Amino acid sequence: MYNITINSLPVSVDRNMTILEAARKIGIRIPTLCFLEGHAPLGACRVCVVEVEGAKTLMPACATPVQDGMKIKTNSRRVREARRMVVELLLSEHNGDCKYCDRGEDCELKDLAIELGIEDERFSGERLEPALDDSTPALTREASKCIKCRRCVTVCNEVQGVGALFPQYRGFSAVIGPAFSRPLDSVACVQCGQCAAVCPVGAITERNHIDAVWAALDDPGKHVVVQTAPAIRAALGEEFGLEPGTLVTGKMVSALRAMGFDAVFDTNFAADLTIMEEGSELLMRLTRLLKNHENAALPQFSSCSPGWIKYLEYYYPEMIPNVSSCKSPQQMFGAMAKTYYADKIGKKAEEITVVSVMPCTAKKFEALRPEMRDSGVQDVDYVLTTRELARMIKGSGVAFTELPEGEMDAPLGLSSGAADIFANTGGVMEAALRTVYELVTGRPLPGENLHVRPLAGLEGIKEASLILENVKPEFAFLEEVEVRVAVAHGLGNAGKLLNRIQAGKGDYHFVEIMTCPGGCIGGGGQPRFTDDSVRQKRIEAIYKEDEGKPIRKSHENPAITQIYEEYLGEPLSERSHHLLHTKYNAREVVQ
C-alpha cells in the first residue's frame, strides 16, 4: 500500500493503482472521455489531467501510477482551466448539432462542457464536412462528430477482437474508422454495437427504426405485435432514472400497450422453443456419435447471438458445421408470429408487422438476413434497441415509473424462468442443461436451485461438466458419460476458446458463445454507460426474475406443449426445420 494525499485527504491505496482509480476509491470523480475500465489507459483525451506536487506538467490521472507520498490536486484552478481548454478545443472541431443529435440527452462531451461552465464558442476551428456512413443495417457513423477518443478502437480490438476500426492519418486529418476510410459494410464488422455503446458522442449510433415503427402503429391495415428480449426488463428502467438491475417487466408491458401495439409478446416464449429444438439437436448429435458411431460435429455451438454468428462466418468458417442450425429466439418468434399466430387470428403473414425490442444492434442486421424469410415474408420487420424504446416511450408522453404492472399476451407471451436467463452469459447453457438433463434422466438438474454456478459470473471463459447417471432406457448409450460444456462472452474470449478447441485442448460437447461482455445484458443497444458493476446488477435481476417464476424449465411451459401439439408436431420435425432452423455460410474478411 502507498500513502498519498488527494485534495488534502490522506488515503492508503494499492501501489498498482492509477491516480484515477485512487480518486474513485474515496469518491472523487475525475472526468475522462477516453478511459474504459479494465483496459490499458490511453491518456488520449487529456481531460483527466491533475496537478501532482513536484511534477513540471499536469499529469493524466488515468495513465499515471500512484507513488508513495504523492500529493495530488484534482480540482485546482490550474486543473480546471486546463480541462476547460481541452474541451473547448474538442468542441471547436466537433461538428455536432445538439438540437438534432440523438445523443443530445446523454452526450458526455456536452455534459462535460456544462460542468466546466463553457457557455460560448471561444475557438472557431476548422470542422470536417458531414459524412454519414449508413452502409450497414445496424449502425451509422458520422465522422465529423468524432472526437478521436479511441474508445471504439479499444472495444473493437481489445474486447471483441474484430478490428474493424482503427485510427488513421495524423493531426487534424486523423480519422477513426475502417481501413482506407472505407464504409463499414466493406470490412469484417459484426455490427455488435459495442462501439456505439462506448462512444461518448453521436459519432456511432444504432440505425434508427423509431419512425418506421410509429408508421406501422399508425397504419390501420397492419396488425402490429411486439416481442421483448429478456435483457430489456433489467435495463430499461435505467433510462427513466431507476437503479441498474431494477426489474420493470410489468411497466414495460403497460407502456407498449399504451403506445398502441395490438399484442405484447415475449421473446422468452421463443427462447423456450429454442431450448426444445437446440437441446434435441444436441441429443441427436450425441446419438450419432455415441450410439450409431457416426461422425457428428461436436462441440455444438449455440446460435442465439447474431454478432457471434457473423464473427464465425468471417474468422472460423471451417467450424460452421458445429453451430446449431436453430435460429435465434428473435427469428423463431418472427416465424411463429407470421404463421402459427397469424392462423389463430385469421390474418395473412403480410398483414402482421413484427417489432422486436432487443439489447443488441446486430439484431437489426439479423432481421434482414435473406435466410430469415421462412414465413414467406420478412419474419421480423423492425428492431428497436433498449435505448430506442426508451425514446419512444418518452415521446409518447407515458409516465413510465407511474404505470401499473401489465402482463404479456397469450400464447406467445408465456415463458419459463429458463428463458429469462438467456439474457446472462451462461444462461443459454444453463437453460439447455435444465431440459436436456431431465429429458435424459427423468430427474431435475442437480445443483442449488437449478443453477449451474460455474457458468455464472463475468469470467471471460467458463467451464462445467456433469456425469449422466441412471438414465432412461432409451438413452442407455449416455450412461456414465461426462457431458462437458463451456461458455464465452465477448468475441475476444470467443476467439481464445475457439483456438483452444482447434488445438485439441477443449473436448466439449456444447459451447455457448455470446457476442457482448456479460451476454445480452451488456448488449450494444443497452443504456449507456455499462461497466462490470452495472452488468452484475442486471445479471442478478435476471436470476431473480427466473427464481420468481412458477415454471423454470422450458419443456414445462404449457404454451410450448401447445404449439407442438397444434402446429409443429415435435422438435426437429419437418415443419420445425422449415420455420425454426437455418444454415450459414463463410464470408470474406475484406470484400
N, C-alpha and C positions, 0 to 999 in steps of 0.2 A: 504494500500500500504506500501511496505517496500522500503527504500532507500539503495541500495547496490552499490558496485563498481566491475566492471568486466574489467580486463585488464586496470585499471586506468580510465575507463569510468564510470561516475556516471549514475545510471539508477533507476527509480522508477518502481517497479513491484508488481503484485498481490501477497499478502502474501501466497497464496495457490500454488504458482509456485515452481517447482524444479529449480535447477541451470541450467539444460539443457534447460528448457523452457525459462528461463530468458535470457540466452545467445542467443537463437534463436530469441528472440524478437528484439534484437539490431543487428542481422545479423552476429553473431559469431557462427561458426559451431564447434560443439564438436562431434567427431566421436563416433559411437556406433555400436555394432554388435548384441545386444540382444534387444534393445528397440523397442517397437511397439506403435505408437501413440494411445492414448485413452485407454491404458491398464496399469495396475499396473506395475511399473518398477521392473525388476528382479535384476538389478545390477550384472548380472551373468558373463558378458564378461570382465568387468573392463577396457575396452578400453576408457571409457568416464571419467576417473579419472581427477580431477582438484585439484589445490592447494588452500586451504582456510586458510587465515591468522588465526593463533591460534590453528588450528587442528593439532594433532600429526601425522596423516597419510593423504595420498591423499584420496579424497572423490569421490565416484561415482556420477557424475553430474545428472544422470537420477533418482537416488533414494534419493538425498539429498535436502530437502526443503530449500528455502532461509530463512535467518534470517536478521532482521533489522541491518544495519551497516556492513553486511558481505562484506569482501574483497576477491575477487576471481581472481586467475590467471589460464587461460585455456591453456596457451601455454608456460609455463616456461620450463627451461631446465630439471628440475626435472620431470615435467609432460611428456615432450617429451620422456625422457629416460624410464619412466615407461610404457608408451604406447608401445614404441618400444619393450620392453622386453615382454610384454603380447602378442603382435602379433608374435614375434619370437617364443615364446613357443607354440602358436597355430599352427604356420607353422611346428614346429618340429614334431607334431603329425598328421598333415593333410596329408592324402595320396592322394594328388591331383596332376595330371599332366596337367598343364595349356595348353599344346600343344594339348591335345585331349579332354579336358573337354568342354562341350557345354556352360559352364559359363565363358569360357576364356575371353570373351569380356566384361562381366558385373559382374565379381566376386568382391564382396565387400571386401573380405579378400585380394585379390590381389591388388586392388586399394589402400587399406589402407597400405599395405606393401610398395608400390611405394611411397605413400605420406610421409611415415615415413623414406624413404631412405634406406630400407632394400634391400641389393644387393646380399647377400650371406647367406648361412646357418650357423649360429653361434652355434646352438644346434642341435645335431643329436639324436632325441628322438625315442623311440620305436613307431612303427606305426601298426595300425590294418591291418590285411590282407584284401584285397578287398573282398567284399561280396555283390554282386549285387542281390537285390530283385526285380525281374521283374514279379512278380506273378499277377499283375493286368493289365488290358488292357490300363489303363490311365496313371499310374505313375510308376516310377522306383526309387529305393532307393539304395544309396551306403553309408553304414555306415562308411566306412573308410575315407570318405570325411567330415563327420560331425564334426563341431567344438563345438557342445553342447551349442549353444547359446539359445536354447529353444524357439525360435520364433515359430517354427512349433507347439510346445506344446501349446503355448498361443493361437494361432489362431484356432487350432483344438478343444481345450477345452473351451476357453472363448468366442470366436466369433461364432464358429459353434456348440458347444455343442455336438460334436460327440465322442470325447475321444478315438480316435484310436491310438494316440501317447502319450507316457509318458517317462520321464527319469527313468532309471533302473540302479541298482548297484551303485558303488561309485568309486571315484578316476579314475585311468586310465581305469578301467573296465567299467566305466559308458557308457551307450549307450542310444540313443533316438530312440524309435520305438514302435511297438505293444507289448502288454503284452507277457512275456515269450520269447521275441525275435522271435516271430512267423512271418511268411510272412504277408504282408499287406492284401492279399486276404482272410485271415483266421479270420479277425476281422471286426467290423462294420464300415469299411471305405466307405464313399460315393464317393470317388475319385474326390472331388470338386477341388483339386489342390491348395487350399489356402495355404497349407504348401509349395508347390513348388514356389508360388508367393512371399513368405516372406523369404525363405531360402537364406542366403547371399552367399552361395557357391553352389556347384553342388551335394549336398547330396540327394536332392529330386528334380526330374525333370519330365516333361511330357515324355511319351513314344514317341519316335521319329518315325514319319511317312514320313520323308522327302525322304529317299532313295526309299521307295515304290512308292511315288508319281512321282518321277523322272522316275522310271522304267516304270510306266504306260504311262507317257508322251512320252517315247521313243519307246513304242510298237505300231507299225503301225496298228495292229489289234484292237486297243482299241480307242473308241471314248470317250475322257476324258472331262467331264464337271466339273465346279467348282461352288459352291454356297458360298456366303459370308454373314455372320451374320451381323445384323445392328450395333452391338457394334464395329466391326472391323474398320469401316470408321472413328470413332472418336478417335482411339488409335494407329493405325498402324504407323502414322506419327511420333510418339514419337521414334520409332526405327531408324528413319532417322534424328534425331535432331530437329524435329519440336515441337512446344509447345503442351502440352496436350490439347485435345479438338480441334485440327486442323482437319477439315474435308478433307479427301483425297479420297473420293469415286471414282472420275474420274481417278485419278492417279493409284489407286489400280486396276481398271478395265484394264487400259492400261498395267500395269505390268503383270497381269495374262495372257493377250493376248500375250505379248512378250515372256512369258515363255512357250507358246505352247499349252495352253488349247484350245480345239475345240469350246467350248462355255462358256461364262462367265455369270452366272445367279446370282440370288439374293434370299437368304433365306427369304427376305421380302415378296416375292410372296407367299411363303408358310405360312408366318405369317398372311397375309390377308386371306388365305384359312383357317387357324386355327381359326380366328375370326368368319368366317361364320359357321364353324362346332361347335365350342365351344359355341358361342352365341346361336345357335339353340338348342344345348343340354341344356343350362340353361333355355331357354324358355320352352322346353319340360318338364323339372323337375318342373318348376313353374306351368305349366298347370296341371300336375298330382296332385300337392298338392292343388292348389287353385281353380281349376275348377272341376277336377274329384274327389277331396277329397281322393286321394290315397296316399300311402306312397311314399316319394321321398327323396333321400339322399341329404340333404342340410345342410350346405352350399356346393356348388360345388367348388372344389379346381382346380386351374389352373394346367396344366400338362406339361408346356414347359421346365421345368428345371430338367434334369435327376438326379442331385445330390439330389434335394428335393424329387423326386420320390423314390430314393433308401433309403433316410432317413425315409420316410413314411413307406416303406416296413419293415424296421428294427424296428422302435420305435413306430409307431402308426398304425399297420396293421389293427386294428379294424375300421379305418377310410378310408381304401382303397376304399370302395363303393362311398365315396364322391368325389374322384378325377375324373376329366373329363376323359372320355375314349379317347379323342383326343391324337394322337401322337404329339410330339414336331414339330415345323416347320422344323427342320433339317430332321426328319424322314418322314414327309409328302412330303418334296421336293424329297427325295430319291425315294419314291414310285412313285411319279408322273413322275420323270425323266426316270424311267425304265419301265413305262407303257405308259402314255399319250405322253410324248415327244418321246419315242422310236418308237411308232406307227407313229408319224408325220414324222420322218426322215427315216423310213423303216429299223429299226435295232431291234435286239433282246435284251432283258434285259441284258444278259450276255456279250454283246458286248459293253456295256456302263459302264464306270467307273465314279462313283460319288465321288468327293472330296469336303469336307466341310472345310471352314475356320471359326473357332469358337473361342470365347473368353474363352472357357470352356474346361478343361481337361476331365470332366465327359462325354462329348460328344463322346469321344473315346470309353468309356465303353458302352454308349447307342447304338452306331452303331453296336455293337456286340451282343446286347441282342437277344435271339432267337425269341422274338416277332416281330423283325424288319426285316422280310423277306417276306412280303406280295406281293412283285413283282415277287416272285418265286426264287429270289436270294437275297443276302445281299443288302438291299436298299441303304445304304451308305457304300462305300468301305474304305475310308481313311478320317481321321480328322486331320487337321493341326490347331495348336493354332496360335494366332496372332504372337507370338514370332517365331514359326517355319516358317510361311510365310515370315517374315522379313528376316530370314536367307536364304531362298530360293531365294528371290529377290536379296539380296546382292551377293549370289553365282552365279547368272545368269548374273551378270555384268550390270544389269539395273540401270541407274541413276534415281532413283525414283523421287527425287524432281524436275527433269527436264522434266518429262513425260507430254504429253498432257492429256486433260480430255477425257476419254473414256466413253462409255455408255454401259449399260448392254444389253444383247441379249434378244430378244422376243422369246416365250411368258413368259418364266419362270423368266424373269428379270424385269418385270413390277410390280410396287408396289405402295402403298399409303403411306402417311405420318404416318398413324396409325401403319403401320408395322415397321417404323423406331423406334418408341418409345418403342417397345418390349425390346430394349436394356437397358432401365432405370427401376429402381424399380418404380412400379405403372403404367408402360407403358402398359402392357398387359391389366390391368383392364381398363385404360382409353380408349384404342383402342376398347375393347369389349363394353364399355358403349356407345361410339360414334355410333356403329352399332345397338346394341340392342335397345337403346332408340329411334332411328329413325325408326327402323322396327316396334316398338310398337305404336309410337305416330304420325309418319309421319313428325316429326319436328327434326331439328338438336339438338344435345345435348346442353342444356343451359350452359352458362359459358363463361369466357373470352377466345376467340379464340379456342374454343372446348376443352380447358384444364380443368381438374378436379384438381384444385390447392391443395386441402387437401391430394391428393395422391402423390404429387411431393415432392422432397427433400429427405434427408438422415435420417429422423427419423425412428427408427427401426420398429415400428408398426404404421400404419396409417389407418384411418377410414374415410368413407364418406357415404352419403345417398342422395337419391333424390326421390321425390314423382312423381309417374306416373299420369298425368292428361290429360284429353281429348284424351284418347287412341283410336285406331282404333276399330271398332265394334267387330272384331274377337278376340280382346284382352280385352273385357269388364271386364273380371274377374280380370284384373290388375288395374282397375280404383282406384285411391287413395291409391294404395299400395306403401309403403315406401321401396324402394329397398336399403338394407344395404350391404355395401361391406367393405372389409378390405384388407390390403397389409402388408406383412412382407418380409424383406430381411435379409439374414444371417440366418443360420439354428438355431442359438441360439434364435433369435427373433421368428422364426417359432415355435419352441418348446413352447415358452411362449404363443403365440397366440393359438396354439392347446390346451394347457392346459386350457386356458381361455374358449375356445369353449366347451371343455368337461365338464367344471364346470358349464356350462349354463350361462356364463357371456357375451357371444357374439352371439347375434341372427342375424347372417349374412346370406345373400343369395349367395354371391360369394366371394371367397377369392383367392387372388394372392399371391403365395409364390415363391421367387427366392432364390437360394442357396447362392449366394455370396453377400457380402456387396455392396450396390449400385445397385444390379442387374447385368446384363451381362457386363456392362461397367467396373465392378470391378472383372471380372472373373479370375479364376486361371490360365488362359493362356494368360492374357494380359501383356503388357510391365511392367516390374518392375521399380520402387518401387511405389506401389499405396497407397496413403493416401486419406483422405476425400477431400483435396483441388484438387487433380487430378481427383477424381471421379466426383466432382461437375463440373469441366470444361468439362469433357466428356459428362455429362448429358446435360449441356447447349448446346453443339454442336449438340447432337441428337435432342433436341427440335427445334433447328434452322433448321436442315435438314427437319424435319416434316413440319414446318411452311412454308418452301420454296417449298413444293410440290403442284402441281395444284390439285391433288386428295389427300384428307386427311382422307377418310373413306374407310374401307376395302370393303364394299359392293358396292362402286362406281368404283372399279378397273375393267376396261373392260376386262383384262386378266382373272380375276376371273369369270366374267359373261360368258366369252367364254368357260372356262374349264367345267363349269356346263352344258352349252348348248351342248357342243360337247362330253362330256365324263362322267361326274359324275351324271348328272341329276339334283339333288337338294341336299342341305345339309341333312345329315343323311340318304341318300339313301343307298340301299344295297351295291352298289359299293363303296360309300364313307366309309361305315362301314368296308368293307373288306380292303381297302387300307389306310385309314386315321385314323382308331381307333384301340385300343388295350386294354389289361387288364393287371393288375399287381398282384403280389402275395406276401404274407408275407415271410420274411427272418428271419433266426435265427441270433441273435445278435452275438453269437460266434459259429462257425461251429465245 
